[in-house]
């Protein structure tokens, strides 16, 4: 594969993984299940009511960016 094709494939994989993580987080929120994240070098457990509702990533700059965790 050419390097350009590999970069395109890599970005598609990254987008797919981020979408899957976002869907899993939203499912936990909707089902009332907690999630654990890394925040400031420590593991923090968020209860479902503390998990921000799923939004388009571009509109959630002021929320906890759970997708990059």
C-alpha distances in whole Angstrom, upper triangle without the diagonal:
4,6,8,6,7,10,11,10,12,15,15,16,18,20,20,22,24,25,26,28,30,31,32,34,35,36,38,40,41,42,44,42,41,38,38,36,36,38,39,38,40,39,41,42,42,44,43,45,44,40,40,39,36,35,32,31,32,35,36,35,39,38,37,33,32,29,28,30
4,5,5,6,9,10,11,12,14,16,17,18,20,21,23,24,26,27,29,30,32,33,35,36,37,39,41,42,43,45,43,42,39,39,36,36,38,39,38,40,40,41,42,42,45,44,46,44,41,40,39,36,35,32,30,31,34,35,34,38,38,36,33,33,29,28,30
4,5,5,6,9,10,10,12,14,15,16,18,20,21,22,24,26,27,28,30,31,33,34,36,37,39,40,42,43,41,40,37,36,34,33,35,35,35,37,37,39,40,40,43,42,44,42,38,37,37,34,33,30,28,28,32,32,32,35,35,34,30,30,26,25,27
4,5,5,6,9,10,11,12,14,15,17,18,20,21,23,24,26,27,29,30,32,33,35,36,38,39,41,42,41,40,36,36,33,33,34,35,35,37,37,38,39,39,42,41,42,40,37,36,35,32,30,27,25,26,29,30,30,33,33,32,29,29,25,24,27
4,5,5,6,8,10,11,12,14,15,16,18,20,21,22,24,26,27,29,30,32,33,35,36,37,39,41,39,38,35,35,33,33,34,36,35,37,37,38,39,38,41,39,41,40,36,35,34,31,30,27,25,26,30,30,30,34,33,32,29,29,25,24,27
4,5,5,6,9,10,10,12,14,15,16,18,20,21,22,24,26,27,28,30,31,33,34,36,37,39,37,36,33,32,30,30,32,33,32,34,34,35,36,36,38,37,40,38,34,33,33,30,29,26,24,25,29,29,29,32,32,30,27,26,23,22,24
4,5,5,6,9,10,10,12,14,15,16,18,20,21,22,24,26,27,28,30,32,33,34,36,37,36,35,31,31,28,28,29,31,30,32,32,33,34,34,37,36,38,36,32,31,31,27,26,23,21,22,26,26,26,29,29,28,24,24,21,19,22
4,5,5,6,9,10,11,12,14,15,17,18,20,21,23,24,26,27,29,30,32,33,35,36,35,34,31,31,29,29,30,32,32,34,33,34,34,34,36,35,37,35,31,30,29,26,25,22,20,21,24,25,25,29,28,28,24,24,20,20,23
4,5,5,6,9,10,11,12,14,15,16,18,20,21,23,24,26,27,29,30,31,33,35,33,32,29,29,27,28,30,31,31,33,32,33,33,33,35,34,36,34,31,30,29,25,25,22,21,22,25,26,26,30,29,27,24,23,19,19,22
4,5,5,6,9,10,11,12,14,15,16,18,20,21,23,24,26,27,29,30,32,33,31,30,27,27,24,24,26,28,27,29,28,30,30,30,33,32,34,32,28,28,27,24,24,21,19,21,24,24,24,27,26,25,21,20,17,16,19
4,5,5,6,9,10,10,12,14,15,16,18,20,21,22,24,26,27,28,30,32,30,29,26,26,24,24,25,27,27,29,28,29,29,29,31,30,32,30,26,25,25,21,20,18,16,17,21,21,21,24,24,22,19,19,15,14,17
4,5,5,6,9,10,10,12,14,15,16,18,20,21,22,24,26,27,28,30,29,28,26,26,24,25,27,29,29,30,29,29,30,29,31,29,31,30,26,25,24,20,20,17,16,18,21,21,22,25,24,23,20,19,15,16,19
4,5,5,6,9,10,10,12,14,15,16,18,20,21,23,24,26,27,29,27,26,23,23,22,23,25,27,26,28,26,27,27,27,29,28,30,28,25,24,24,20,20,18,17,19,22,22,22,26,24,23,19,18,14,14,17
4,5,5,6,9,10,11,12,14,15,16,18,20,21,23,24,26,27,25,24,21,21,19,19,21,23,23,25,23,24,25,24,27,25,28,26,22,22,21,18,18,16,14,16,19,19,19,22,21,19,15,15,11,11,13
4,6,5,6,9,10,10,12,14,15,16,18,20,21,22,24,26,24,24,21,22,20,21,22,25,25,26,25,25,25,24,26,24,26,25,21,20,19,16,15,13,11,14,17,17,17,21,19,18,15,14,10,11,14
4,5,5,6,9,10,10,12,14,15,16,18,20,21,22,24,23,23,20,21,20,21,23,26,26,27,25,25,25,24,25,24,26,25,21,20,19,16,16,14,14,16,19,19,20,23,21,20,16,15,11,13,15
4,5,5,6,9,10,11,12,14,15,17,18,20,21,23,21,20,17,18,16,18,20,23,22,23,21,22,21,21,23,22,24,23,19,19,19,15,16,15,14,17,19,18,19,22,20,18,15,13,9,10,12
4,5,5,6,9,10,11,12,14,15,16,18,20,21,20,19,16,16,15,16,18,21,21,22,20,20,20,19,21,19,22,20,16,16,15,12,13,12,10,13,15,14,15,18,16,14,11,10,6,8,10
4,5,5,6,9,10,10,12,14,15,16,18,20,19,19,17,18,17,19,21,24,24,24,22,22,21,20,21,19,21,20,16,15,14,11,11,10,10,13,15,14,16,19,17,16,13,11,8,11,13
4,5,5,6,9,10,10,12,14,15,16,18,17,17,15,16,16,18,21,24,24,24,21,21,20,19,20,18,21,20,16,16,15,12,14,13,13,17,18,17,19,21,19,17,14,12,9,12,13
4,5,5,6,9,10,11,12,14,15,17,15,14,12,13,12,14,17,20,20,20,17,17,16,15,17,15,18,17,13,14,13,11,13,13,12,16,17,15,17,19,16,14,11,9,6,9,10
4,5,5,6,9,10,11,12,14,15,14,14,12,14,13,16,17,21,21,21,19,18,17,15,16,14,16,15,11,11,10,7,9,10,9,13,14,12,15,16,13,12,10,8,6,10,11
4,5,5,6,9,10,10,12,14,13,14,13,15,15,18,20,24,24,23,21,20,18,16,17,14,16,16,13,12,11,8,11,12,12,16,16,15,18,19,16,15,14,11,10,14,14
4,5,5,6,9,10,11,12,11,11,10,12,13,16,19,22,22,21,18,17,15,14,14,12,15,15,12,13,12,10,13,15,15,19,19,17,19,20,17,15,14,11,10,13,13
4,5,5,6,9,10,11,9,9,7,10,11,14,16,20,20,19,16,14,13,11,11,9,12,12,8,9,9,8,11,13,13,17,17,14,17,17,14,12,11,8,9,12,11
4,5,5,6,9,10,10,11,10,13,14,17,19,22,23,22,19,17,15,13,12,9,11,12,8,8,7,6,10,12,13,16,16,14,17,17,14,13,13,10,11,15,15
4,5,5,6,8,8,10,11,14,15,19,21,25,25,23,20,19,16,14,13,10,12,14,11,12,10,10,13,15,16,20,19,18,21,21,18,17,16,13,14,17,17
4,6,5,6,5,7,7,11,13,17,18,22,23,21,17,15,12,10,9,7,10,11,9,11,11,11,15,17,18,21,21,18,21,21,17,16,16,13,14,17,16
4,6,5,6,7,8,12,14,17,18,22,23,21,18,15,13,10,8,5,7,8,6,8,7,9,13,16,17,20,18,16,19,18,15,14,15,12,14,17,16
4,6,8,10,12,16,17,21,22,26,27,25,22,19,16,13,11,7,9,12,10,11,9,10,14,17,18,21,20,18,21,21,17,17,18,16,17,20,20
4,6,9,11,15,18,21,23,27,27,25,21,19,16,13,11,8,10,13,11,13,12,13,17,20,21,25,23,21,24,24,20,19,20,17,19,22,21
4,7,10,13,16,20,21,25,25,23,19,17,13,11,8,5,7,10,10,12,12,14,18,21,22,25,23,21,24,23,19,18,19,17,19,22,20
4,7,10,13,17,19,22,23,20,16,14,10,9,7,5,9,11,10,13,13,15,18,21,22,25,24,21,24,23,19,17,18,15,17,20,18
4,7,10,14,15,19,19,16,13,10,7,5,4,5,8,9,8,12,13,15,18,21,21,24,23,20,22,21,17,15,16,13,15,18,15
4,7,10,12,16,16,14,10,8,6,5,7,8,11,10,8,11,13,14,17,20,19,22,22,18,20,19,16,13,13,10,12,14,12
4,7,9,13,12,10,6,5,4,6,9,11,13,11,10,13,16,16,19,21,20,23,23,19,20,19,16,13,13,10,12,13,10
4,6,10,10,8,6,5,6,8,11,13,15,12,11,13,16,16,18,20,17,20,21,17,17,17,14,10,10,7,10,10,7
4,7,6,5,5,6,9,10,14,16,18,15,14,15,18,19,20,21,19,21,22,18,18,17,15,11,11,9,11,10,6
4,5,5,6,6,10,11,15,17,17,14,13,15,18,19,20,21,18,21,21,17,16,15,13,9,10,10,12,11,8
4,6,8,9,13,14,18,20,21,17,17,18,22,22,23,24,21,22,23,19,17,16,15,12,13,13,15,13,11
4,7,9,13,15,19,21,22,19,19,20,24,24,25,26,23,25,25,22,20,20,18,14,15,14,16,14,11
4,6,10,13,16,19,20,17,17,19,23,23,25,26,23,26,26,22,21,20,18,15,15,14,17,15,12
4,7,10,13,16,18,15,15,17,21,21,23,25,23,25,25,22,21,20,18,14,15,13,15,14,11
4,6,10,13,14,11,12,15,18,19,21,23,21,24,24,20,20,18,15,12,14,12,15,15,11
4,7,10,11,9,10,13,16,18,20,23,21,24,24,20,21,19,16,13,14,12,15,16,13
4,6,8,6,6,10,13,15,18,20,19,22,21,17,19,17,13,11,13,11,14,16,13
4,5,5,7,10,12,15,18,21,21,24,22,19,21,19,15,14,16,13,17,19,16
4,5,5,9,10,12,16,19,19,22,20,18,20,18,15,14,15,13,16,19,17
4,6,8,9,13,15,19,19,22,20,17,19,17,14,13,16,14,17,20,19
4,6,9,12,15,18,17,20,18,15,16,14,11,10,13,12,15,17,16
4,6,9,12,15,14,17,16,12,15,13,10,9,10,9,12,14,13
4,6,8,12,12,14,12,9,12,10,7,7,9,9,11,14,14
4,6,10,11,14,11,10,13,13,10,11,11,11,12,16,16
4,7,8,11,10,9,12,13,10,11,11,10,10,14,15
4,6,8,7,6,10,11,10,11,11,11,11,14,16
4,5,5,7,10,12,11,13,11,12,11,14,16
4,5,5,7,10,10,11,8,10,9,11,13
4,6,7,10,11,12,11,13,12,13,16
4,6,8,9,12,11,13,13,15,17
4,5,5,8,8,10,11,12,14
4,6,8,7,11,12,12,14
4,7,8,12,13,14,15
4,6,9,11,12,13
4,6,9,9,9
4,6,6,7
4,6,5
4,6
4
